Amino acid sequence: MKIKEGFVLKTIAGSTVAVPVGDNLVNLQLMLTLNESGAFLWNCLENSATEDDLVASMTKEYDVDEAVARQDVAEFIKILKENHIIDEA
């Protein structure tokens, strides 16, 4: 999986926001505010990663067990898919 082209992370007023750019700019509904772990996962997905890769990265970076990390990663991926922000190839 990988973040589609046309999205960048920006810090706006102290918040990390995924912002559409280019052709996606016409749809500002695609803006997402991310917490620290969401921004971490986003950065992992910029270079392509599997769901298992993301879970492993989360457990290594944060003090969280695998079951919690897996649930959080699944929810994050679901949100990205619903907003057409992620490529599964």
MODELLER restraints for C-alpha pairs under 7 A, 6 or more apart:
rsr = mdl.restraints
at = mdl.atoms
rsr.add(forms.Gaussian(group=physical.xy_distance, feature=features.Distance(at['CA:1:A'], at['CA:45:A']), mean=6.61, stdev=0.5))
rsr.add(forms.Gaussian(group=physical.xy_distance, feature=features.Distance(at['CA:1:A'], at['CA:48:A']), mean=5.26, stdev=0.5))
rsr.add(forms.Gaussian(group=physical.xy_distance, feature=features.Distance(at['CA:1:A'], at['CA:49:A']), mean=5.42, stdev=0.5))
rsr.add(forms.Gaussian(group=physical.xy_distance, feature=features.Distance(at['CA:1:A'], at['CA:50:A']), mean=5.84, stdev=0.5))
rsr.add(forms.Gaussian(group=physical.xy_distance, feature=features.Distance(at['CA:1:A'], at['CA:86:A']), mean=6.58, stdev=0.5))
rsr.add(forms.Gaussian(group=physical.xy_distance, feature=features.Distance(at['CA:1:A'], at['CA:87:A']), mean=5.42, stdev=0.5))
rsr.add(forms.Gaussian(group=physical.xy_distance, feature=features.Distance(at['CA:1:A'], at['CA:88:A']), mean=4.25, stdev=0.5))
rsr.add(forms.Gaussian(group=physical.xy_distance, feature=features.Distance(at['CA:1:A'], at['CA:89:A']), mean=5.81, stdev=0.5))
rsr.add(forms.Gaussian(group=physical.xy_distance, feature=features.Distance(at['CA:2:A'], at['CA:45:A']), mean=4.85, stdev=0.5))
rsr.add(forms.Gaussian(group=physical.xy_distance, feature=features.Distance(at['CA:2:A'], at['CA:46:A']), mean=5.69, stdev=0.5))
rsr.add(forms.Gaussian(group=physical.xy_distance, feature=features.Distance(at['CA:2:A'], at['CA:47:A']), mean=6.53, stdev=0.5))
rsr.add(forms.Gaussian(group=physical.xy_distance, feature=features.Distance(at['CA:2:A'], at['CA:48:A']), mean=4.39, stdev=0.5))
rsr.add(forms.Gaussian(group=physical.xy_distance, feature=features.Distance(at['CA:2:A'], at['CA:49:A']), mean=6.60, stdev=0.5))
rsr.add(forms.Gaussian(group=physical.xy_distance, feature=features.Distance(at['CA:2:A'], at['CA:86:A']), mean=5.57, stdev=0.5))
rsr.add(forms.Gaussian(group=physical.xy_distance, feature=features.Distance(at['CA:2:A'], at['CA:87:A']), mean=5.19, stdev=0.5))
rsr.add(forms.Gaussian(group=physical.xy_distance, feature=features.Distance(at['CA:2:A'], at['CA:88:A']), mean=6.53, stdev=0.5))
rsr.add(forms.Gaussian(group=physical.xy_distance, feature=features.Distance(at['CA:3:A'], at['CA:45:A']), mean=5.69, stdev=0.5))
rsr.add(forms.Gaussian(group=physical.xy_distance, feature=features.Distance(at['CA:3:A'], at['CA:46:A']), mean=5.36, stdev=0.5))
rsr.add(forms.Gaussian(group=physical.xy_distance, feature=features.Distance(at['CA:3:A'], at['CA:85:A']), mean=5.93, stdev=0.5))
rsr.add(forms.Gaussian(group=physical.xy_distance, feature=features.Distance(at['CA:3:A'], at['CA:86:A']), mean=4.54, stdev=0.5))
rsr.add(forms.Gaussian(group=physical.xy_distance, feature=features.Distance(at['CA:3:A'], at['CA:87:A']), mean=6.12, stdev=0.5))
rsr.add(forms.Gaussian(group=physical.xy_distance, feature=features.Distance(at['CA:4:A'], at['CA:85:A']), mean=5.57, stdev=0.5))
rsr.add(forms.Gaussian(group=physical.xy_distance, feature=features.Distance(at['CA:4:A'], at['CA:86:A']), mean=5.27, stdev=0.5))
rsr.add(forms.Gaussian(group=physical.xy_distance, feature=features.Distance(at['CA:4:A'], at['CA:87:A']), mean=5.80, stdev=0.5))
rsr.add(forms.Gaussian(group=physical.xy_distance, feature=features.Distance(at['CA:6:A'], at['CA:20:A']), mean=5.70, stdev=0.5))
rsr.add(forms.Gaussian(group=physical.xy_distance, feature=features.Distance(at['CA:6:A'], at['CA:21:A']), mean=4.93, stdev=0.5))
rsr.add(forms.Gaussian(group=physical.xy_distance, feature=features.Distance(at['CA:6:A'], at['CA:22:A']), mean=5.78, stdev=0.5))
rsr.add(forms.Gaussian(group=physical.xy_distance, feature=features.Distance(at['CA:6:A'], at['CA:24:A']), mean=6.09, stdev=0.5))
rsr.add(forms.Gaussian(group=physical.xy_distance, feature=features.Distance(at['CA:7:A'], at['CA:18:A']), mean=6.38, stdev=0.5))
rsr.add(forms.Gaussian(group=physical.xy_distance, feature=features.Distance(at['CA:7:A'], at['CA:19:A']), mean=5.47, stdev=0.5))
rsr.add(forms.Gaussian(group=physical.xy_distance, feature=features.Distance(at['CA:7:A'], at['CA:20:A']), mean=4.49, stdev=0.5))
rsr.add(forms.Gaussian(group=physical.xy_distance, feature=features.Distance(at['CA:7:A'], at['CA:21:A']), mean=5.63, stdev=0.5))
rsr.add(forms.Gaussian(group=physical.xy_distance, feature=features.Distance(at['CA:8:A'], at['CA:18:A']), mean=5.58, stdev=0.5))
rsr.add(forms.Gaussian(group=physical.xy_distance, feature=features.Distance(at['CA:8:A'], at['CA:19:A']), mean=5.38, stdev=0.5))
rsr.add(forms.Gaussian(group=physical.xy_distance, feature=features.Distance(at['CA:8:A'], at['CA:20:A']), mean=6.60, stdev=0.5))
rsr.add(forms.Gaussian(group=physical.xy_distance, feature=features.Distance(at['CA:9:A'], at['CA:16:A']), mean=6.57, stdev=0.5))
rsr.add(forms.Gaussian(group=physical.xy_distance, feature=features.Distance(at['CA:9:A'], at['CA:17:A']), mean=5.55, stdev=0.5))
rsr.add(forms.Gaussian(group=physical.xy_distance, feature=features.Distance(at['CA:9:A'], at['CA:18:A']), mean=4.53, stdev=0.5))
rsr.add(forms.Gaussian(group=physical.xy_distance, feature=features.Distance(at['CA:9:A'], at['CA:19:A']), mean=6.11, stdev=0.5))
rsr.add(forms.Gaussian(group=physical.xy_distance, feature=features.Distance(at['CA:10:A'], at['CA:16:A']), mean=5.71, stdev=0.5))
rsr.add(forms.Gaussian(group=physical.xy_distance, feature=features.Distance(at['CA:10:A'], at['CA:17:A']), mean=5.31, stdev=0.5))
rsr.add(forms.Gaussian(group=physical.xy_distance, feature=features.Distance(at['CA:10:A'], at['CA:18:A']), mean=6.43, stdev=0.5))
rsr.add(forms.Gaussian(group=physical.xy_distance, feature=features.Distance(at['CA:10:A'], at['CA:19:A']), mean=6.88, stdev=0.5))
rsr.add(forms.Gaussian(group=physical.xy_distance, feature=features.Distance(at['CA:11:A'], at['CA:17:A']), mean=6.12, stdev=0.5))
rsr.add(forms.Gaussian(group=physical.xy_distance, feature=features.Distance(at['CA:15:A'], at['CA:33:A']), mean=6.90, stdev=0.5))
rsr.add(forms.Gaussian(group=physical.xy_distance, feature=features.Distance(at['CA:16:A'], at['CA:33:A']), mean=5.88, stdev=0.5))
rsr.add(forms.Gaussian(group=physical.xy_distance, feature=features.Distance(at['CA:16:A'], at['CA:34:A']), mean=5.45, stdev=0.5))
rsr.add(forms.Gaussian(group=physical.xy_distance, feature=features.Distance(at['CA:16:A'], at['CA:35:A']), mean=6.89, stdev=0.5))
rsr.add(forms.Gaussian(group=physical.xy_distance, feature=features.Distance(at['CA:16:A'], at['CA:39:A']), mean=6.99, stdev=0.5))
rsr.add(forms.Gaussian(group=physical.xy_distance, feature=features.Distance(at['CA:17:A'], at['CA:31:A']), mean=6.70, stdev=0.5))
rsr.add(forms.Gaussian(group=physical.xy_distance, feature=features.Distance(at['CA:17:A'], at['CA:32:A']), mean=5.52, stdev=0.5))
rsr.add(forms.Gaussian(group=physical.xy_distance, feature=features.Distance(at['CA:17:A'], at['CA:33:A']), mean=4.36, stdev=0.5))
rsr.add(forms.Gaussian(group=physical.xy_distance, feature=features.Distance(at['CA:17:A'], at['CA:34:A']), mean=5.77, stdev=0.5))
rsr.add(forms.Gaussian(group=physical.xy_distance, feature=features.Distance(at['CA:18:A'], at['CA:31:A']), mean=5.47, stdev=0.5))
rsr.add(forms.Gaussian(group=physical.xy_distance, feature=features.Distance(at['CA:18:A'], at['CA:32:A']), mean=5.08, stdev=0.5))
rsr.add(forms.Gaussian(group=physical.xy_distance, feature=features.Distance(at['CA:18:A'], at['CA:33:A']), mean=6.34, stdev=0.5))
rsr.add(forms.Gaussian(group=physical.xy_distance, feature=features.Distance(at['CA:19:A'], at['CA:31:A']), mean=4.97, stdev=0.5))
rsr.add(forms.Gaussian(group=physical.xy_distance, feature=features.Distance(at['CA:20:A'], at['CA:28:A']), mean=6.83, stdev=0.5))
rsr.add(forms.Gaussian(group=physical.xy_distance, feature=features.Distance(at['CA:20:A'], at['CA:30:A']), mean=6.43, stdev=0.5))
rsr.add(forms.Gaussian(group=physical.xy_distance, feature=features.Distance(at['CA:20:A'], at['CA:31:A']), mean=6.43, stdev=0.5))
rsr.add(forms.Gaussian(group=physical.xy_distance, feature=features.Distance(at['CA:30:A'], at['CA:83:A']), mean=6.44, stdev=0.5))
rsr.add(forms.Gaussian(group=physical.xy_distance, feature=features.Distance(at['CA:41:A'], at['CA:54:A']), mean=6.66, stdev=0.5))
rsr.add(forms.Gaussian(group=physical.xy_distance, feature=features.Distance(at['CA:54:A'], at['CA:73:A']), mean=6.81, stdev=0.5))
rsr.add(forms.Gaussian(group=physical.xy_distance, feature=features.Distance(at['CA:55:A'], at['CA:66:A']), mean=6.78, stdev=0.5))
rsr.add(forms.Gaussian(group=physical.xy_distance, feature=features.Distance(at['CA:55:A'], at['CA:69:A']), mean=5.54, stdev=0.5))
rsr.add(forms.Gaussian(group=physical.xy_distance, feature=features.Distance(at['CA:55:A'], at['CA:70:A']), mean=5.51, stdev=0.5))
rsr.add(forms.Gaussian(group=physical.xy_distance, feature=features.Distance(at['CA:55:A'], at['CA:73:A']), mean=6.51, stdev=0.5))
rsr.add(forms.Gaussian(group=physical.xy_distance, feature=features.Distance(at['CA:58:A'], at['CA:69:A']), mean=6.17, stdev=0.5))
rsr.add(forms.Gaussian(group=physical.xy_distance, feature=features.Distance(at['CA:59:A'], at['CA:65:A']), mean=6.22, stdev=0.5))
rsr.add(forms.Gaussian(group=physical.xy_distance, feature=features.Distance(at['CA:59:A'], at['CA:66:A']), mean=6.27, stdev=0.5))
rsr.add(forms.Gaussian(group=physical.xy_distance, feature=features.Distance(at['CA:59:A'], at['CA:69:A']), mean=6.54, stdev=0.5))
rsr.add(forms.Gaussian(group=physical.xy_distance, feature=features.Distance(at['CA:80:A'], at['CA:86:A']), mean=5.76, stdev=0.5))
